[in-house]
C-alpha cells in the first residue's frame, strides 16, 4: 500500500469538498468562487438569506447541477466527469431528506422506506422487511408501518422521510429545511434524531435550515452563504460571537444591517410624481 493510500491518509480526505466553484442557472450566477470542506462524521449547517445558494450546494453534490468552473468532489472523486453507472453508484452513497418529507402519497409508510431498497438492491423480501422495520424503529415509528402518509402528522412524516433517507446506509445525508413547518416538540425530536443517527451510524450530514436555535445545537460547523460566497465558517459559537456585520444581523435577527428592509428605488418624490407638482 502506498503511503498516500494508508487508512490514516484516506480518513483525512474530506468526504465533501467544493474547490473554487462557480455555478448558477442559465446566465444567472448563484455561487461564485466557493470553497468548502466537510470531514467524515461531522454535521455541517448551511445558513444564509433565502435565495443565497444553500440548496444549490445540495444540487451540486447530487450533480443535478454542474459548476461553471471549479470542482465538486465526493470522497475525493470529481463528480463532473462521471457517467451514468458511476454517477448512480455515488448517489447511492447519499441520502436526501426533502423539505416537508416528499413521501409517496400512494405508498404506505413501510413501502416508502422500502422503495430505495427495492430500486437499488436485489435483496430478498424477508431482508427488506427486516431492514425497513429497523429503520422505522430507529426513528420511533415501527408501529406506524401500515399507515398511509395522509394518516400521519407532519412531524411523523418527516421522521418517515428520514428513515427512507438512511435506508441504504449512506455515507452522506442531505437535509433541505428539515424543520420547516414543525411544532416545537416535533422540531426538537427531528433535530435530536439527526444528531443521534449521524453519530450512531457514522454518517456525515449537511443541513440547510433557517432554524438557527435547533441547527446550532446539533451542528459541528456552520457555513453562512451570502452574495454567492461563503462569508463565514466556523463552530456555532464562533458565528454567534462573530463581529462581521452581515453575520451579526442574520444570527441576531436584526432588521437593520447590510441586508436592507427597502429595496433600492427611485427617490420618493420622483416615484410619486410629486416633483412635477412642486
Secondary structure as GFF3:
##gff-version 3
##sequence-region A 1 278
A	DSSP	three_ten_helix	3	5	.	.	.	ID=ss1
A	DSSP	alpha_helix	7	12	.	.	.	ID=ss2
A	DSSP	beta_strand	16	25	.	.	.	ID=ss3
A	DSSP	beta_strand	28	38	.	.	.	ID=ss4
A	DSSP	beta_strand	43	47	.	.	.	ID=ss5
A	DSSP	alpha_helix	54	61	.	.	.	ID=ss6
A	DSSP	beta_strand	69	74	.	.	.	ID=ss7
A	DSSP	beta_strand	77	78	.	.	.	ID=ss8
A	DSSP	alpha_helix	84	91	.	.	.	ID=ss9
A	DSSP	beta_strand	94	97	.	.	.	ID=ss10
A	DSSP	alpha_helix	109	120	.	.	.	ID=ss11
A	DSSP	alpha_helix	125	138	.	.	.	ID=ss12
A	DSSP	three_ten_helix	142	144	.	.	.	ID=ss13
A	DSSP	three_ten_helix	149	151	.	.	.	ID=ss14
A	DSSP	alpha_helix	154	165	.	.	.	ID=ss15
A	DSSP	beta_strand	172	176	.	.	.	ID=ss16
A	DSSP	alpha_helix	184	201	.	.	.	ID=ss17
A	DSSP	beta_strand	204	208	.	.	.	ID=ss18
A	DSSP	alpha_helix	212	218	.	.	.	ID=ss19
A	DSSP	beta_strand	221	226	.	.	.	ID=ss20
A	DSSP	beta_strand	229	234	.	.	.	ID=ss21
A	DSSP	alpha_helix	236	240	.	.	.	ID=ss22
A	DSSP	alpha_helix	245	252	.	.	.	ID=ss23
A	DSSP	alpha_helix	268	271	.	.	.	ID=ss24
A	DSSP	alpha_helix	274	277	.	.	.	ID=ss25
###
